[in-house]
Amino acid sequence: MDFVDRILTCTDCGCEFIFTAGEQLFFQDKQFKNDPKRCKPCKSRRGVQTANATADGPAAAGISRTETRTECSECGIETTVPFKPTQGRPVLCRQCYKNKMTAAPAAAQTANSPETVAASDIAAANSSAPAAVAAEARRQPPQPEFPTTDVSMAI
């Protein structure tokens, strides 16, 4: 397919720019479906604005962050949070939140310690899978699929 230079209009500044045959070939190779909307100066200006906005957070983009004053659910001190608290969910101050986050990994590590693992779990893990299944079947009596009723009692 032969490509021919085309003249397009920029959506930002309204100036006309040339969409060259080489650029069209590039767009086809990358499987882009739409033609460009902006001229090169507007595209680069927009890129710089986006980079500045993401580099320095919401304040650089002109977005103000709302702070809500509330009381900590654990210690009761007044604190500010960067969201609107919902009813029924605890709100923690920074210190209580840090304490809770450091306590959670320690509790998970203690739960996985060797003292809390049952001996049967260790034996099952060390044995081969078919033997463990057979041992489990020998320990428990077979259970009926449906509960049985005494017919003489029902009459």
Backbone as CSV, one residue per row, in Angstrom:
resi,resn,N_x,N_y,N_z,CA_x,CA_y,CA_z,C_x,C_y,C_z
1,MET,0.845,-1.176,0.000,0.000,0.000,0.000,0.889,1.238,0.000
2,ASP,0.635,2.148,-0.890,1.406,3.385,-0.972,0.799,4.435,-0.058
3,PHE,1.667,5.084,0.690,1.221,6.139,1.580,1.560,7.482,0.964
4,VAL,0.667,8.451,1.171,0.843,9.802,0.655,0.750,10.754,1.835
5,ASP,1.594,11.786,1.828,1.540,12.787,2.892,0.131,13.375,2.973
6,ARG,-0.378,13.525,4.218,-1.710,14.104,4.411,-1.605,15.290,5.349
7,ILE,-2.517,16.225,5.194,-2.558,17.409,6.046,-3.671,17.204,7.073
8,LEU,-3.307,17.288,8.366,-4.264,17.138,9.465,-4.306,18.422,10.274
9,THR,-5.357,18.592,11.076,-5.506,19.778,11.917,-5.313,19.386,13.378
10,CYS,-4.497,20.153,14.091,-4.206,19.904,15.504,-5.430,20.250,16.347
11,THR,-5.774,19.392,17.295,-6.941,19.655,18.147,-6.647,20.693,19.216
12,ASP,-5.374,20.886,19.571,-5.039,21.862,20.611,-4.934,23.282,20.066
13,CYS,-4.089,23.473,19.057,-3.841,24.833,18.564,-4.611,25.170,17.281
14,GLY,-5.146,24.175,16.596,-5.905,24.408,15.377,-5.057,24.590,14.135
15,CYS,-3.750,24.473,14.255,-2.850,24.615,13.102,-2.833,23.321,12.299
16,GLU,-2.486,23.469,11.035,-2.369,22.290,10.188,-0.958,21.722,10.282
17,PHE,-0.843,20.389,10.235,0.465,19.746,10.216,0.418,18.580,9.241
18,ILE,1.609,18.156,8.800,1.700,17.106,7.781,1.912,15.758,8.454
19,PHE,1.058,14.819,8.116,1.193,13.426,8.549,1.882,12.701,7.399
20,THR,3.207,12.539,7.536,4.016,12.060,6.417,3.773,10.586,6.114
21,ALA,4.208,10.173,4.929,4.064,8.778,4.508,4.855,7.858,5.438
22,GLY,6.035,8.289,5.879,6.837,7.498,6.812,6.147,7.313,8.148
23,GLU,5.508,8.382,8.650,4.762,8.283,9.899,3.569,7.347,9.741
24,GLN,2.901,7.397,8.592,1.777,6.512,8.334,2.229,5.050,8.313
25,LEU,3.391,4.801,7.711,3.946,3.453,7.682,4.263,2.978,9.101
26,PHE,4.838,3.869,9.915,5.127,3.552,11.309,3.835,3.221,12.059
27,PHE,2.794,4.035,11.871,1.513,3.789,12.533,0.949,2.437,12.113
28,GLN,1.101,2.088,10.846,0.592,0.796,10.377,1.394,-0.351,10.991
29,ASP,2.720,-0.203,11.063,3.561,-1.239,11.656,3.222,-1.466,13.127
30,LYS,2.937,-0.402,13.845,2.579,-0.495,15.259,1.103,-0.844,15.463
31,GLN,0.364,-0.957,14.381,-1.067,-1.287,14.384,-1.895,-0.245,15.137
32,PHE,-1.503,1.030,14.997,-2.304,2.109,15.548,-3.509,2.310,14.646
33,LYS,-4.669,2.481,15.243,-5.901,2.608,14.470,-6.244,4.052,14.126
34,ASN,-5.825,5.003,14.955,-6.218,6.400,14.772,-5.047,7.252,14.297
35,ASP,-5.364,8.281,13.541,-4.361,9.244,13.107,-3.980,10.128,14.294
36,PRO,-2.803,10.778,14.245,-2.435,11.677,15.344,-3.383,12.873,15.398
37,LYS,-3.596,13.388,16.619,-4.513,14.511,16.808,-3.781,15.828,17.007
38,ARG,-2.502,15.755,17.419,-1.764,16.962,17.768,-0.507,17.106,16.920
39,CYS,-0.133,18.354,16.681,1.122,18.626,15.984,2.280,18.349,16.952
40,LYS,3.490,18.302,16.431,4.644,17.952,17.268,4.870,18.929,18.423
41,PRO,4.781,20.258,18.224,4.979,21.164,19.372,3.932,20.958,20.474
42,CYS,2.669,20.768,20.096,1.617,20.567,21.102,1.791,19.218,21.802
43,LYS,2.221,18.208,21.042,2.442,16.893,21.630,3.579,16.936,22.649
44,SER,4.673,17.620,22.327,5.788,17.699,23.267,5.420,18.548,24.488
45,ARG,4.664,19.640,24.274,4.225,20.474,25.390,3.330,19.675,26.332
46,ARG,2.453,18.875,25.777,1.553,18.040,26.577,2.346,16.991,27.352
47,GLY,3.372,16.422,26.741,4.209,15.438,27.417,4.945,16.021,28.610
48,VAL,5.438,17.258,28.456,6.145,17.924,29.549,5.181,18.202,30.691
49,GLN,3.966,18.643,30.386,2.974,18.909,31.423,2.618,17.631,32.178
50,THR,2.453,16.537,31.472,2.122,15.261,32.098,3.267,14.776,32.969
51,ALA,4.501,14.937,32.499,5.667,14.511,33.275,5.783,15.322,34.559
52,ASN,5.534,16.621,34.487,5.592,17.454,35.688,4.502,17.084,36.670
53,ALA,3.328,16.751,36.170,2.208,16.415,37.043,2.463,15.113,37.783
54,THR,3.017,14.113,37.109,3.234,12.832,37.765,4.495,12.821,38.607
55,ALA,5.449,13.679,38.311,6.718,13.656,39.033,6.581,14.174,40.456
56,ASP,5.768,15.168,40.676,5.694,15.789,41.991,4.375,15.512,42.712
57,GLY,3.593,14.582,42.266,2.366,14.208,42.956,1.188,15.077,42.586
58,PRO,0.106,14.963,43.362,-1.134,15.666,43.042,-1.020,17.178,43.126
59,ALA,-0.160,17.690,43.992,-0.048,19.147,44.132,0.500,19.781,42.863
60,ALA,1.422,19.098,42.164,1.992,19.646,40.937,0.961,19.699,39.824
61,ALA,-0.018,18.808,39.869,-1.054,18.789,38.846,-2.162,19.786,39.143
62,GLY,-2.070,20.460,40.291,-3.105,21.427,40.654,-4.270,20.784,41.383
63,ILE,-4.090,19.547,41.829,-5.159,18.846,42.543,-4.876,18.966,44.036
64,SER,-5.838,19.493,44.779,-5.635,19.603,46.216,-6.165,18.341,46.895
65,ARG,-5.425,17.870,47.874,-5.802,16.657,48.583,-6.629,17.058,49.793
66,THR,-7.776,16.444,49.963,-8.628,16.779,51.093,-8.182,16.000,52.313
67,GLU,-8.083,16.677,53.429,-7.732,16.062,54.699,-8.971,16.114,55.584
68,THR,-9.278,15.014,56.251,-10.436,14.944,57.126,-9.957,14.767,58.556
69,ARG,-10.479,15.575,59.469,-10.116,15.455,60.877,-11.019,14.403,61.513
70,THR,-10.404,13.494,62.265,-11.149,12.427,62.933,-10.359,11.942,64.144
71,GLU,-10.965,11.048,64.942,-10.283,10.468,66.092,-9.819,9.068,65.765
72,CYS,-8.648,8.704,66.282,-8.101,7.358,66.093,-8.990,6.366,66.840
73,SER,-9.288,5.244,66.218,-10.152,4.240,66.830,-9.470,3.497,67.965
74,GLU,-8.136,3.489,68.003,-7.429,2.736,69.041,-7.002,3.613,70.202
75,CYS,-6.318,4.720,69.935,-5.791,5.532,71.035,-6.639,6.766,71.339
76,GLY,-7.521,7.174,70.428,-8.439,8.275,70.684,-7.902,9.658,70.412
77,ILE,-6.671,9.803,69.945,-6.161,11.150,69.669,-6.752,11.670,68.366
78,GLU,-6.789,12.995,68.225,-7.313,13.598,67.006,-6.234,13.558,65.928
79,THR,-6.618,13.148,64.729,-5.674,13.006,63.623,-6.345,13.426,62.331
80,THR,-5.557,13.598,61.283,-6.111,13.880,59.963,-5.790,12.708,59.046
81,VAL,-6.722,12.399,58.166,-6.544,11.311,57.212,-6.855,11.834,55.813
82,PRO,-6.210,11.281,54.768,-6.409,11.793,53.402,-7.609,11.174,52.692
83,PHE,-8.642,10.769,53.435,-9.842,10.186,52.842,-11.019,10.473,53.758
84,LYS,-12.235,10.247,53.263,-13.420,10.415,54.092,-13.713,9.085,54.763
85,PRO,-13.663,9.021,56.078,-13.923,7.749,56.760,-15.362,7.287,56.541
86,THR,-15.532,5.971,56.432,-16.869,5.405,56.278,-17.339,4.853,57.608
87,GLN,-18.640,4.776,57.767,-19.246,4.316,59.012,-18.875,2.858,59.276
88,GLY,-18.484,2.559,60.493,-18.233,1.188,60.889,-16.827,0.685,60.625
89,ARG,-15.996,1.452,59.962,-14.626,1.014,59.698,-13.690,1.800,60.606
90,PRO,-12.727,1.130,61.228,-11.825,1.838,62.131,-10.875,2.768,61.370
91,VAL,-10.571,3.906,61.995,-9.620,4.866,61.441,-8.470,4.949,62.426
92,LEU,-7.253,4.741,61.945,-6.083,4.732,62.810,-5.188,5.924,62.523
93,CYS,-4.529,6.420,63.585,-3.516,7.459,63.403,-2.263,6.798,62.838
94,ARG,-1.286,7.587,62.466,-0.077,7.030,61.850,0.632,6.031,62.761
95,GLN,0.755,6.372,64.045,1.491,5.507,64.965,0.766,4.174,65.164
96,CYS,-0.552,4.201,65.362,-1.313,2.958,65.541,-1.292,2.123,64.273
97,TYR,-1.340,2.782,63.125,-1.287,2.058,61.856,0.064,1.351,61.706
98,LYS,1.152,2.049,62.033,2.485,1.438,61.945,2.592,0.257,62.897
99,ASN,2.091,0.433,64.133,2.142,-0.664,65.104,1.361,-1.877,64.613
100,LYS,0.201,-1.637,64.024,-0.625,-2.739,63.533,0.040,-3.447,62.355
101,MET,0.683,-2.683,61.465,1.323,-3.287,60.297,2.557,-4.082,60.693
102,THR,3.291,-3.648,61.705,4.458,-4.419,62.142,4.045,-5.633,62.948
103,ALA,2.897,-5.586,63.620,2.421,-6.729,64.399,1.856,-7.819,63.496
104,ALA,1.258,-7.457,62.368,0.633,-8.448,61.475,1.658,-9.412,60.880
105,PRO,2.803,-8.970,60.334,3.777,-9.937,59.812,4.368,-10.825,60.913
106,ALA,4.550,-10.284,62.121,5.092,-11.087,63.215,4.121,-12.188,63.607
107,ALA,2.814,-11.889,63.632,1.808,-12.897,63.970,1.748,-13.984,62.910
108,ALA,1.876,-13.613,61.654,1.855,-14.597,60.573,3.082,-15.486,60.643
109,GLN,4.211,-14.930,61.017,5.440,-15.711,61.117,5.347,-16.676,62.286
110,THR,4.740,-16.284,63.404,4.574,-17.158,64.554,3.624,-18.298,64.238
111,ALA,2.582,-18.031,63.468,1.613,-19.074,63.116,2.259,-20.160,62.262
112,ASN,3.294,-19.832,61.513,3.968,-20.805,60.661,5.190,-21.422,61.312
113,SER,5.415,-21.136,62.594,6.606,-21.677,63.247,6.452,-23.176,63.470
114,PRO,7.551,-23.936,63.634,7.496,-25.390,63.774,6.728,-25.848,65.009
115,GLU,6.676,-25.028,66.078,5.976,-25.443,67.289,4.477,-25.547,67.064
116,THR,3.922,-24.756,66.143,2.485,-24.749,65.945,2.023,-25.721,64.879
117,VAL,2.930,-26.354,64.161,2.553,-27.296,63.123,2.342,-28.662,63.765
118,ALA,1.227,-29.296,63.459,0.898,-30.596,64.049,1.851,-31.662,63.535
119,ALA,2.080,-32.677,64.365,2.976,-33.770,63.980,2.415,-34.544,62.801
120,SER,1.086,-34.680,62.722,0.486,-35.398,61.595,0.699,-34.647,60.291
121,ASP,0.724,-33.310,60.362,0.977,-32.510,59.164,2.403,-32.731,58.671
122,ILE,3.344,-32.837,59.594,4.741,-33.063,59.216,4.889,-34.446,58.593
123,ALA,4.254,-35.455,59.215,4.342,-36.817,58.687,3.717,-36.897,57.302
124,ALA,2.585,-36.230,57.112,1.923,-36.255,55.804,2.774,-35.545,54.760
125,ALA,3.455,-34.491,55.161,4.290,-33.755,54.210,5.525,-34.561,53.819
126,ASN,6.049,-35.339,54.751,7.252,-36.115,54.474,6.972,-37.385,53.677
127,SER,5.762,-37.898,53.747,5.456,-39.135,53.034,4.978,-38.822,51.627
128,SER,4.899,-39.848,50.813,4.410,-39.643,49.453,2.913,-39.424,49.501
129,ALA,2.349,-38.778,48.523,0.938,-38.407,48.521,0.013,-39.619,48.539
130,PRO,0.182,-40.666,47.721,-0.743,-41.794,47.768,-0.735,-42.507,49.114
131,ALA,0.418,-42.618,49.760,0.494,-43.280,51.056,-0.231,-42.454,52.110
132,ALA,-0.126,-41.127,52.039,-0.810,-40.264,52.998,-2.313,-40.378,52.850
133,VAL,-2.794,-40.472,51.621,-4.234,-40.617,51.387,-4.713,-41.956,51.922
134,ALA,-3.948,-43.022,51.710,-4.336,-44.349,52.199,-4.342,-44.378,53.720
135,ALA,-3.365,-43.724,54.378,-3.324,-43.684,55.834,-4.518,-42.928,56.385
136,GLU,-4.894,-41.860,55.733,-6.058,-41.087,56.169,-7.325,-41.923,56.050
137,ALA,-7.448,-42.708,54.982,-8.629,-43.557,54.782,-8.703,-44.638,55.843
138,ARG,-7.552,-45.185,56.307,-7.556,-46.218,57.336,-7.950,-45.654,58.685
139,ARG,-7.629,-44.404,58.973,-7.929,-43.826,60.278,-9.409,-43.549,60.464
140,GLN,-10.108,-43.154,59.433,-11.512,-42.772,59.564,-12.409,-43.853,58.997
141,PRO,-13.472,-44.226,59.726,-14.413,-45.215,59.191,-15.188,-44.619,58.030
142,PRO,-15.604,-45.448,57.081,-16.359,-44.919,55.943,-17.675,-44.315,56.401
143,GLN,-18.011,-43.171,55.813,-19.249,-42.480,56.145,-20.275,-42.727,55.052
144,PRO,-21.559,-43.014,55.416,-22.582,-43.181,54.378,-22.855,-41.854,53.698
145,GLU,-23.247,-41.932,52.425,-23.535,-40.709,51.685,-24.811,-40.044,52.183
146,PHE,-25.830,-40.858,52.546,-27.094,-40.330,53.016,-27.343,-40.851,54.420
147,PRO,-27.958,-40.077,55.269,-28.236,-40.560,56.616,-29.232,-41.707,56.561
148,THR,-28.958,-42.726,57.349,-29.853,-43.893,57.375,-30.895,-43.701,58.465
149,THR,-32.079,-44.192,58.232,-33.162,-44.143,59.211,-33.632,-45.549,59.498
150,ASP,-34.040,-45.791,60.696,-34.540,-47.103,61.098,-35.991,-47.216,60.630
151,VAL,-36.292,-48.181,59.801,-37.617,-48.330,59.225,-38.625,-48.720,60.290
152,SER,-38.231,-49.519,61.266,-39.167,-49.964,62.295,-39.635,-48.806,63.167
153,MET,-38.803,-47.775,63.295,-39.195,-46.627,64.103,-40.162,-45.724,63.333
154,ALA,-40.107,-45.725,62.014,-40.946,-44.847,61.225,-42.364,-45.357,61.126
155,ILE,-42.638,-46.682,61.321,-43.987,-47.240,61.153,-44.791,-47.132,62.399
